[in-house]
Amino acid sequence: MQDGDSSLLRPEHPISRPLSTLVEEFGLDVRGDIDGVEVTGIALDNRKIIPGDVFVGLRGAHRHGAALASGARERGAVAVLTDPEGAEIAADSGLPIVIVESPREALGDISAWVYRTIESPPLLLAVTGTNGKTSVSYLLHGILGQLGLVAGLSTTAERAIGSTAITSELTTPEATEVHGLLARMRENEVRAVTIEVSAQALTRRRVDGIVFDVAAFLNLSRDHFDDYADMEEYFAAKLPLFSPDRAKRAVVSLDSEWGHRVVDECHIPVTTVTSLPNVDADWTVTVLQERVDGTEFELTGPSGRSIRTSVGVIGHHMAANAAVAIVMLVEAGFDLDAIGHVLDRDGEIVTRIPGRVERVSESRGPALFVDYGHSPDAFTVTLDAVRRVVEGRIIMVFGADGDRDSGKRHEMGRIASEGADVLVVTDYNPRFEDPASIRSVLLEGARSAHDPAEIHEVEAPGKAIRLAVSLAGENDAVLWAGPGHEDHIDIRGEKVPFDAREEARLALREAGWS
């Protein structure tokens, strides 16, 4: 994975288009001379301007982005796209100004026009849900590769074109970057693209200008209450993905009550999947065997069609995620027998899912898993998965995000204490909050459990994982929840390098396990 190589999000050989044609086709107002101005890209981030770009100036929380227009011109921007207020602010930049009443609402369609992404698009797959989006996306990516397709990927963890990837900054990038990425993928003859779609992506219109061939809904549980007032508002933010202007078909998991509601309110053809008994769905998944190195399952669909395979990650929820991925591909037009053939050939779904119940230990010593889970529901599911495959104790290391939904912290602590045998509460991305105050709420929740675990508090995460490993025996498991794939800790705005997976491996070696 490459870190910060934003050129991957752009076509290498952009096709210029006259700015005057954009203005005419969208019926936009202009200030300044646009005759002869050619556009090759569009950028929302002033620091990522490439010569030939239209710079988009949006109103921010503290200032208007149009104030950066002069700097954008120095970097090679050929025009500014902004609202009437921004037009006044950018007037001295010397750039022609294209005026839109609501640039945010127009950004997806304009980006699609600039990069021509509506022309001969690849197969487009969307995945949404509180938990499991990244896992399903990687499972799709893996199966597509096994089927022989060049595939693209955009997730919380990374953006990937074939085997080339860069670290992600947002779960779903801004519309300008999404369409730039799709254009780059077209150059690389990518035939199928999976995009992880967050609630914020829909609210902030980051996937505008895209109609997905298949969109999947996984689940909904408490998260992002710093952005949404309650579960109803959070659900309402997800629902627009399942309308004709966003997707052609839907695959919905009925493993939560919210899935049933999506089906009831869906405005496109829908296919359902469940891993629960006594739930009526088009497809059902049955777990056949759980091991520390993977999960075997059977997926059965209409007319008794079935497929039996495994995924190299623990947990019922991973089998359910894999089932959703397979059904999405069937809905997209792939033959179930063809999918079954390549999975039989390779022995399993061949993929990597960075930081999602990712085992970083070897066969000798305690099983050590690193997981991105940072919500009460994620803790419940992952702890249950680990409990099913280990004989000994579970020692859990975790913290909570600063400057994020603080209302879930007490419940996270309680669930961790009820599901694990030993807890080590530590820091995780405190941002601008006092880390001690975050830990205190987690500890309070842990101590409130009916039968609380043995509890430790260790401020430094490196020391916390070493304590956890020192407490673990041969048959025990260590679960480090929170950091997952991330390669830094955010402390008062500074991204301090820190890779939990490498730190965990080092702790195991220091303890003599590898």
C-alpha positions as CSV (number, residue, x, y, z in Angstrom):
1,M,0.0,0.0,0.0
2,Q,1.2,3.5,-0.8
3,D,0.6,6.3,1.6
4,G,-0.8,9.6,0.2
5,D,-0.2,9.0,-3.5
6,S,-3.3,10.9,-4.6
7,S,-2.2,10.6,-8.2
8,L,-3.8,7.2,-8.1
9,L,-7.2,9.0,-7.8
10,R,-6.7,10.7,-11.2
11,P,-6.5,9.6,-14.8
12,E,-3.0,9.5,-16.1
13,H,-4.2,10.7,-19.6
14,P,-7.0,13.2,-18.9
15,I,-9.2,14.3,-21.8
16,S,-9.7,18.0,-21.9
17,R,-13.2,19.5,-22.2
18,P,-14.2,23.1,-23.0
19,L,-15.3,25.0,-19.9
20,S,-17.9,26.7,-22.1
21,T,-19.5,23.4,-22.8
22,L,-19.9,22.7,-19.1
23,V,-21.5,26.1,-18.6
24,E,-23.8,25.6,-21.5
25,E,-24.9,22.0,-20.7
26,F,-25.6,22.8,-17.0
27,G,-27.0,26.3,-17.6
28,L,-24.6,28.0,-15.2
29,D,-23.7,31.7,-14.6
30,V,-20.1,32.9,-15.3
31,R,-17.9,35.8,-14.3
32,G,-14.9,36.3,-16.5
33,D,-13.7,35.1,-19.9
34,I,-14.0,31.3,-20.5
35,D,-13.3,31.3,-24.2
36,G,-10.6,28.8,-24.9
37,V,-10.4,27.5,-21.3
38,E,-10.0,23.7,-21.3
39,V,-10.7,21.6,-18.2
40,T,-9.0,18.3,-17.5
41,G,-9.9,17.8,-13.8
42,I,-11.8,19.0,-10.8
43,A,-10.6,19.3,-7.2
44,L,-12.1,20.2,-3.9
45,D,-8.9,20.2,-1.9
46,N,-6.7,23.2,-2.7
47,R,-3.6,21.2,-2.0
48,K,-4.4,18.6,-4.7
49,I,-4.8,21.0,-7.6
50,I,-3.3,19.7,-10.9
51,P,-2.9,22.1,-13.8
52,G,-6.1,22.2,-15.8
53,D,-8.3,21.7,-12.8
54,V,-11.5,23.5,-11.8
55,F,-11.1,24.4,-8.1
56,V,-14.3,24.0,-6.1
57,G,-14.8,26.5,-3.3
58,L,-17.3,25.4,-0.7
59,R,-18.4,27.2,2.5
60,G,-16.7,25.5,5.4
61,A,-17.3,25.6,9.2
62,H,-14.8,28.4,9.7
63,R,-14.2,30.0,6.4
64,H,-15.3,29.9,2.7
65,G,-13.1,27.7,0.5
66,A,-13.3,30.3,-2.3
67,A,-10.7,32.3,-0.2
68,L,-8.1,29.8,-1.4
69,A,-8.8,30.6,-5.1
70,S,-5.6,32.6,-5.6
71,G,-3.5,29.7,-4.3
72,A,-5.4,27.3,-6.5
73,R,-4.5,29.5,-9.5
74,E,-0.8,29.4,-8.5
75,R,-1.0,25.6,-8.6
76,G,-2.6,25.6,-12.1
77,A,-6.3,25.9,-11.6
78,V,-8.1,27.3,-14.7
79,A,-11.4,28.3,-13.1
80,V,-13.3,28.4,-9.8
81,L,-16.7,26.7,-9.2
82,T,-18.5,28.2,-6.2
83,D,-21.7,29.8,-4.9
84,P,-22.7,33.5,-5.2
85,E,-21.0,34.3,-1.9
86,G,-17.8,32.5,-3.0
87,A,-17.9,34.4,-6.3
88,E,-17.4,37.7,-4.4
89,I,-14.6,36.2,-2.3
90,A,-12.8,34.8,-5.3
91,A,-13.2,37.8,-7.5
92,D,-9.6,39.0,-7.0
93,S,-8.1,35.6,-8.0
94,G,-8.0,36.4,-11.7
95,L,-9.7,33.1,-12.6
96,P,-13.0,32.8,-14.4
97,I,-15.8,31.9,-11.9
98,V,-18.6,29.5,-12.5
99,I,-21.5,30.1,-10.2
100,V,-23.8,27.4,-8.8
101,E,-26.4,28.0,-6.1
102,S,-25.4,24.8,-4.2
103,P,-22.0,23.5,-5.4
104,R,-22.2,20.5,-3.0
105,E,-25.4,19.3,-4.7
106,A,-24.0,19.9,-8.2
107,L,-20.5,18.4,-7.5
108,G,-21.3,14.8,-8.4
109,D,-22.9,15.5,-11.7
110,I,-20.3,18.0,-12.7
111,S,-17.4,15.7,-11.7
112,A,-19.0,12.9,-13.8
113,W,-19.1,15.3,-16.7
114,V,-15.5,16.4,-16.3
115,Y,-14.2,12.8,-16.1
116,R,-16.8,11.3,-18.5
117,T,-17.6,8.6,-16.0
118,I,-21.2,8.0,-17.2
119,E,-19.8,6.8,-20.5
120,S,-19.4,3.0,-20.6
121,P,-19.1,2.6,-16.8
122,P,-17.8,-0.7,-15.2
123,L,-20.0,-2.9,-13.0
124,L,-20.6,-0.7,-10.0
125,L,-21.2,-2.3,-6.5
126,A,-22.1,-0.4,-3.3
127,V,-22.0,-1.7,0.2
128,T,-23.5,0.2,3.2
129,G,-24.1,-0.6,6.9
130,T,-22.7,0.2,10.3
131,N,-20.5,-2.8,10.5
132,G,-19.1,-5.1,7.8
133,K,-18.8,-2.7,4.8
134,T,-15.1,-3.1,4.5
135,S,-15.2,-6.9,4.9
136,V,-17.9,-7.3,2.2
137,S,-16.0,-5.0,-0.1
138,Y,-12.8,-7.0,0.2
139,L,-14.7,-10.3,-0.2
140,L,-16.2,-8.9,-3.4
141,H,-12.8,-7.8,-4.6
142,G,-11.3,-11.2,-3.9
143,I,-14.0,-13.2,-5.7
144,L,-13.9,-10.9,-8.7
145,G,-10.2,-11.5,-8.9
146,Q,-10.7,-15.2,-8.7
147,L,-13.2,-14.9,-11.5
148,G,-10.4,-13.3,-13.6
149,L,-11.6,-9.7,-13.6
150,V,-9.5,-6.6,-13.0
151,A,-11.3,-5.1,-10.1
152,G,-11.3,-1.7,-8.3
153,L,-11.9,-1.0,-4.7
154,S,-12.7,2.0,-2.5
155,T,-13.0,1.4,1.3
156,T,-12.3,2.8,4.7
157,A,-8.9,1.1,4.5
158,E,-7.7,1.9,1.0
159,R,-8.4,2.7,-2.6
160,A,-7.1,0.0,-4.9
161,I,-6.8,-0.6,-8.7
162,G,-5.8,-4.2,-9.2
163,S,-2.8,-4.7,-6.9
164,T,-1.9,-1.0,-6.5
165,A,-3.4,0.8,-3.5
166,I,-3.2,3.9,-1.4
167,T,-4.3,4.6,2.2
168,S,-7.8,6.1,2.5
169,E,-8.5,9.3,4.3
170,L,-12.3,9.0,4.3
171,T,-14.6,6.0,4.2
172,T,-16.0,7.4,0.9
173,P,-14.0,10.0,-0.9
174,E,-15.5,13.3,-2.1
175,A,-17.3,13.3,-5.4
176,T,-14.4,14.9,-7.2
177,E,-12.1,12.0,-6.1
178,V,-14.7,9.3,-6.6
179,H,-15.1,10.3,-10.3
180,G,-11.4,10.8,-10.8
181,L,-10.8,7.3,-9.4
182,L,-13.4,5.8,-11.7
183,A,-11.7,7.5,-14.7
184,R,-8.3,6.2,-13.6
185,M,-9.8,2.7,-13.3
186,R,-11.3,3.0,-16.8
187,E,-7.7,3.6,-18.1
188,N,-6.6,0.5,-16.3
189,E,-9.4,-1.6,-17.9
190,V,-11.1,-2.2,-14.6
191,R,-14.3,-4.1,-15.2
192,A,-15.9,-4.0,-11.7
193,V,-15.7,-1.5,-8.9
194,T,-16.8,-1.9,-5.3
195,I,-17.4,1.3,-3.3
196,E,-18.0,1.4,0.5
197,V,-20.8,3.9,1.0
198,S,-21.1,5.6,4.4
199,A,-24.1,7.5,5.7
200,Q,-22.1,10.6,5.5
201,A,-21.3,9.9,1.9
202,L,-25.0,10.0,1.1
203,T,-25.7,13.0,3.3
204,R,-22.8,15.0,1.9
205,R,-23.5,13.8,-1.7
206,R,-20.1,12.1,-2.3
207,V,-21.6,9.4,-4.6
208,D,-23.8,11.7,-6.7
209,G,-23.4,11.1,-10.4
210,I,-23.2,7.3,-9.9
211,V,-25.9,4.7,-10.4
212,F,-24.8,1.4,-8.9
213,D,-25.7,-1.9,-10.5
214,V,-26.2,-3.5,-7.1
215,A,-26.3,-1.9,-3.6
216,A,-26.2,-4.0,-0.4
217,F,-27.5,-3.1,3.1
218,L,-25.9,-5.1,5.9
219,N,-27.1,-3.7,9.3
220,L,-27.5,-0.7,11.4
221,S,-26.4,-0.1,15.0
222,R,-25.5,2.8,17.1
223,D,-22.6,4.9,15.6
224,H,-22.0,8.4,14.2
225,F,-24.3,10.1,16.7
226,D,-22.0,13.0,16.5
227,D,-23.5,13.4,12.9
228,Y,-27.0,12.1,13.4
229,A,-29.4,12.8,16.2
230,D,-30.8,9.2,16.7
231,M,-31.2,5.9,14.9
232,E,-34.1,7.1,12.8
233,E,-32.1,10.0,11.4
234,Y,-29.1,7.6,10.8
235,F,-31.4,5.1,9.0
236,A,-32.9,7.9,6.9
237,A,-29.4,8.9,5.8
238,K,-28.8,5.4,4.5
239,L,-32.1,4.8,2.8
240,P,-31.6,7.0,-0.3
241,L,-29.0,4.5,-1.7
242,F,-32.0,2.2,-2.4
243,S,-33.8,4.4,-4.9
244,P,-33.7,4.3,-8.7
245,D,-31.5,7.3,-9.1
246,R,-28.8,5.6,-6.9
247,A,-29.0,1.9,-7.7
248,K,-30.6,-0.6,-10.0
249,R,-30.9,-3.6,-7.6
250,A,-30.6,-4.2,-3.9
251,V,-29.3,-7.1,-1.7
252,V,-30.5,-6.7,1.9
253,S,-29.4,-8.7,4.9
254,L,-32.3,-9.6,7.2
255,D,-30.0,-10.2,10.2
256,S,-31.3,-7.0,11.8
257,E,-34.7,-5.3,12.1
258,W,-33.4,-2.5,10.0
259,G,-33.0,-4.8,7.0
260,H,-36.7,-5.6,7.1
261,R,-37.4,-1.9,7.1
262,V,-35.1,-1.3,4.1
263,V,-37.1,-4.0,2.2
264,D,-40.4,-2.3,3.1
265,E,-39.1,1.1,1.9
266,C,-37.0,0.0,-1.0
267,H,-37.9,1.4,-4.4
268,I,-35.8,-1.0,-6.5
269,P,-35.9,-4.8,-7.0
270,V,-34.6,-6.4,-3.8
271,T,-33.1,-9.8,-2.9
272,T,-32.8,-10.9,0.8
273,V,-30.2,-12.9,2.7
274,T,-30.1,-14.1,6.3
275,S,-27.9,-16.2,8.6
276,L,-30.6,-16.4,11.2
277,P,-32.9,-19.4,11.8
278,N,-36.6,-19.0,11.2
279,V,-36.2,-15.9,9.1
280,D,-37.8,-16.0,5.6
281,A,-35.3,-14.8,3.0
282,D,-34.4,-15.6,-0.6
283,W,-30.9,-16.9,0.4
284,T,-29.8,-18.5,3.7
285,V,-26.3,-19.0,5.0
286,T,-25.5,-21.9,7.4
287,V,-22.1,-22.0,9.3
288,L,-20.7,-25.5,9.0
289,Q,-17.4,-25.2,10.9
290,E,-15.5,-22.5,12.8
291,R,-11.8,-22.7,13.2
292,V,-9.2,-20.2,14.4
293,D,-8.0,-19.8,10.8
294,G,-11.4,-19.5,9.1
295,T,-15.1,-20.3,8.8
296,E,-16.8,-22.8,6.5
297,F,-20.4,-22.2,5.4
298,E,-23.1,-23.1,2.9
299,L,-25.2,-20.6,1.0
300,T,-28.6,-21.8,-0.3
301,G,-30.8,-19.8,-2.7
302,P,-33.9,-20.1,-4.8
303,S,-34.8,-23.5,-6.2
304,G,-32.3,-25.1,-3.8
305,R,-29.2,-23.8,-5.6
306,S,-26.3,-23.8,-3.2
307,I,-22.6,-23.2,-2.8
308,R,-20.3,-24.5,0.0
309,T,-17.0,-22.7,0.7
310,S,-15.0,-21.0,3.4
311,V,-13.5,-17.6,4.3
312,G,-10.2,-17.2,6.1
313,V,-11.6,-15.1,8.9
314,I,-13.4,-16.2,12.1
315,G,-17.0,-15.5,12.9
316,H,-20.6,-16.2,11.9
317,H,-20.7,-12.5,10.8
318,M,-17.9,-13.1,8.3
319,A,-19.8,-16.0,6.8
320,A,-22.9,-13.7,6.5
321,N,-20.7,-11.0,4.9
322,A,-19.3,-13.5,2.4
323,A,-22.9,-14.7,1.6
324,V,-23.9,-11.1,0.8
325,A,-20.9,-10.7,-1.5
326,I,-21.8,-13.8,-3.4
327,V,-25.5,-12.9,-3.7
328,M,-24.5,-9.4,-5.0
329,L,-22.5,-11.0,-7.8
330,V,-25.3,-13.3,-8.7
331,E,-27.6,-10.3,-8.8
332,A,-25.0,-8.5,-11.0
333,G,-25.3,-11.3,-13.5
334,F,-22.5,-13.8,-12.6
335,D,-23.4,-17.5,-12.6
336,L,-23.5,-19.2,-9.2
337,D,-21.9,-22.3,-10.7
338,A,-19.0,-20.3,-12.1
339,I,-18.5,-18.7,-8.7
340,G,-18.6,-22.1,-7.0
341,H,-16.1,-23.5,-9.5
342,V,-13.4,-20.9,-8.8
343,L,-13.9,-21.1,-5.0
344,D,-13.6,-24.9,-5.2
345,R,-10.5,-24.5,-7.3
346,D,-8.8,-22.2,-4.9
347,G,-10.2,-23.9,-1.7
348,E,-11.8,-20.7,-0.3
349,I,-12.5,-17.0,-0.9
350,V,-9.1,-15.7,-1.5
351,T,-8.8,-12.2,0.0
352,R,-7.2,-10.1,2.7
353,I,-9.3,-8.0,5.0
354,P,-6.9,-5.5,6.7
355,G,-7.7,-5.0,10.4
356,R,-11.0,-6.9,10.4
357,V,-10.6,-9.7,13.0
358,E,-7.1,-10.1,11.4
359,R,-5.0,-12.7,13.0
360,V,-1.4,-11.5,13.4
361,S,-0.1,-14.4,15.5
362,E,1.5,-17.6,14.3
363,S,0.4,-21.2,15.1
364,R,2.4,-21.2,18.4
365,G,1.2,-19.2,21.4
366,P,-1.9,-17.2,22.0
367,A,-4.1,-16.2,19.0
368,L,-3.9,-12.5,18.6
369,F,-6.5,-10.6,16.5
370,V,-6.6,-6.9,15.6
371,D,-10.0,-5.6,14.7
372,Y,-11.3,-2.2,13.6
373,G,-14.5,-2.5,15.7
374,H,-15.3,0.7,17.6
375,S,-19.0,0.3,18.4
376,P,-21.0,-1.7,20.9
377,D,-22.4,-4.0,18.3
378,A,-19.0,-4.6,16.7
379,F,-17.7,-5.6,20.2
380,T,-20.5,-8.0,20.7
381,V,-20.1,-9.8,17.4
382,T,-16.3,-10.0,17.5
383,L,-16.1,-11.2,21.1
384,D,-18.6,-13.9,20.3
385,A,-16.6,-15.0,17.2
386,V,-13.4,-15.2,19.2
387,R,-15.1,-17.1,22.1
388,R,-16.2,-19.8,19.6
389,V,-12.7,-20.6,18.4
390,V,-10.5,-20.4,21.5
391,E,-10.3,-22.8,24.5
392,G,-8.8,-20.4,27.0
393,R,-9.4,-16.8,28.1
394,I,-10.0,-13.7,26.0
395,I,-7.8,-10.8,26.9
396,M,-9.2,-7.6,25.2
397,V,-7.3,-4.4,24.6
398,F,-9.4,-1.4,23.6
399,G,-10.0,2.4,23.7
400,A,-12.4,4.8,22.1
401,D,-12.2,7.6,19.6
402,G,-11.9,11.2,20.8
403,D,-14.2,13.9,19.3
404,R,-16.6,11.2,18.2
405,D,-19.9,9.8,19.5
406,S,-19.2,9.8,23.2
407,G,-22.6,8.3,24.1
408,K,-21.5,4.8,23.1
409,R,-18.5,4.6,25.3
410,H,-20.1,3.4,28.5
411,E,-21.9,0.6,26.6
412,M,-18.6,-0.4,24.8
413,G,-17.0,-0.8,28.2
414,R,-19.9,-2.9,29.6
415,I,-20.0,-5.2,26.6
416,A,-16.2,-5.7,26.6
417,S,-16.3,-6.5,30.3
418,E,-19.1,-9.1,29.8
419,G,-17.6,-10.7,26.8
420,A,-13.9,-10.9,27.8
421,D,-12.1,-12.4,30.8
422,V,-9.5,-9.7,31.1
423,L,-9.7,-6.1,29.9
424,V,-6.8,-3.6,29.2
425,V,-8.3,-0.1,28.7
426,T,-5.9,2.2,26.7
427,D,-5.9,5.2,24.5
428,Y,-7.0,5.2,20.9
429,N,-7.1,8.4,18.7
430,P,-7.9,10.9,21.6
431,R,-7.7,13.8,19.1
432,F,-8.5,17.0,21.0
433,E,-10.1,15.3,24.0
434,D,-8.5,14.5,27.3
435,P,-7.6,10.8,26.9
436,A,-7.9,10.2,30.7
437,S,-11.6,11.3,30.6
438,I,-12.3,8.9,27.7
439,R,-10.7,6.0,29.6
440,S,-12.7,6.9,32.7
441,V,-16.0,6.4,30.9
442,L,-14.9,3.1,29.4
443,L,-13.7,1.9,32.8
444,E,-17.0,3.0,34.4
445,G,-18.9,1.0,31.8
446,A,-16.6,-2.0,32.3
447,R,-17.2,-2.0,36.1
448,S,-20.9,-1.8,35.6
449,A,-21.1,-5.3,34.0
450,H,-23.1,-7.9,35.9
451,D,-19.9,-10.1,36.1
452,P,-17.1,-7.8,35.3
453,A,-13.8,-8.9,33.8
454,E,-10.4,-8.4,35.4
455,I,-9.7,-4.8,34.5
456,H,-6.4,-3.0,33.9
457,E,-5.8,0.6,32.7
458,V,-2.7,1.3,30.7
459,E,-2.4,4.7,29.0
460,A,0.1,3.9,26.2
461,P,-1.2,1.4,23.7
462,G,2.2,-0.1,23.1
463,K,2.5,-0.9,26.8
464,A,-1.1,-2.1,26.8
465,I,-0.6,-4.7,24.2
466,R,2.5,-5.9,25.9
467,L,0.6,-6.3,29.2
468,A,-2.1,-8.3,27.4
469,V,0.4,-10.6,25.8
470,S,2.2,-11.1,29.1
471,L,-1.1,-12.2,30.6
472,A,-1.9,-14.7,27.8
473,G,-1.2,-18.4,27.8
474,E,-0.8,-20.8,25.0
475,N,-4.6,-21.5,24.5
476,D,-5.7,-17.9,25.2
477,A,-6.7,-15.2,22.7
478,V,-5.8,-11.5,22.6
479,L,-8.3,-9.2,20.9
480,W,-7.1,-5.6,20.2
481,A,-10.2,-3.7,19.1
482,G,-10.1,-0.2,17.6
483,P,-7.0,0.6,15.5
484,G,-7.5,-2.1,12.8
485,H,-5.7,-1.1,9.6
486,E,-4.8,2.4,10.7
487,D,-1.2,3.4,10.7
488,H,-1.3,6.3,13.1
489,I,-2.8,7.8,16.3
490,D,-4.3,11.2,16.2
491,I,-3.2,13.3,19.2
492,R,-4.3,16.9,19.1
493,G,-4.3,17.0,15.3
494,E,-0.9,15.3,15.0
495,K,-0.8,12.0,13.2
496,V,1.7,10.0,15.2
497,P,2.9,6.9,13.3
498,F,1.6,3.7,15.0
499,D,0.7,0.4,13.4
500,A,-1.2,-1.9,15.8
501,R,-0.6,-5.0,13.7
502,E,3.2,-4.5,13.7
503,E,3.2,-3.5,17.4
504,A,1.2,-6.7,18.2
505,R,3.7,-8.9,16.3
506,L,6.6,-7.2,18.1
507,A,4.9,-7.8,21.5
508,L,4.6,-11.5,20.6
509,R,8.2,-11.8,19.6
510,E,9.4,-10.0,22.7
511,A,7.3,-12.4,24.8
512,G,9.1,-15.3,23.0
513,W,6.1,-16.6,21.1
514,S,7.6,-16.2,17.6
